[in-house]
Amino acid sequence: RFAFTEEQDMLRDMVRSALESEASLPKVRRWAEAQDSAEFDRFVASQGWAGLGWPEALGGQGGGLLEQAV
């Protein structure tokens, strides 16, 4: 039986909340239509998600594939 850990549940909830408040459908469409990922990249970096899969020793958060998928 598969189940997320408490940390993974918290990560999912945090990501969902940030996307709901900062990435409305019109904004996401604008990002996609611009064909320039810079604004989206800044958003991801500002949330700390860019380092999610990197080891802590390299300044990341040490998450694995599952955390990246969440």
N, C-alpha and C positions, 0 to 999 in steps of 0.2 A: 504494500500500500504506500503510495507516494503522498507526502505532505510537505509543505513548505515549513521551514523553521520560523521561529518568531521574528528573527532578524530579516528573513526574506519577506515575510508578511509586511513588516514595517517599511522595507525598501519599496515594495510594490505600492503601498499606500502613499508614501512620500512622492514617488514618481507620478502616480495618478493625480495627486493633488496639484503638483507643479504643472503638469500638462493641462489640467482643467483650468487653472488660473492664468497660465502664461502662453499657452499654445492653442488658442481658439482655432476653429476650422478655417476662418478667413485668413488668419495669420499663417497657418500651415500652408494653405494654398498659395499665399504670396511668396513664402519661402520656396516652394516647389516651382512656381512660375518664374521666379528670378533666375533659376538655374545657377545659383551661387549659394553655396552652403554656409557662407561666412556667418550670417546672422543666426542660423540654426546651430552652428558650431559654437558660437559664443554662448548661446542659451544652454547647451549641453555642458559646456565648461563651467558656466556660472553655477550650475547645480552640483558640480563635482562628479558628474557621471563619466567624464572622459577618462578618469583614472580608476574606474571601478574594477577593471580586469587586470590592472598592473599590480605587481607585488609591492607590499608596503616598503620593502627595502629600496625601491626605486621611486618612492613618493606616491604610490598608488594606494588603493584601498584593499587590495588583496582578495578581491572577489573572484570567483570561478566562473565557468561558463553559465551555470544556472543563474547566478546573480546578474550576469550580463543579459541573459534572456529575460529576466524579470523586468 
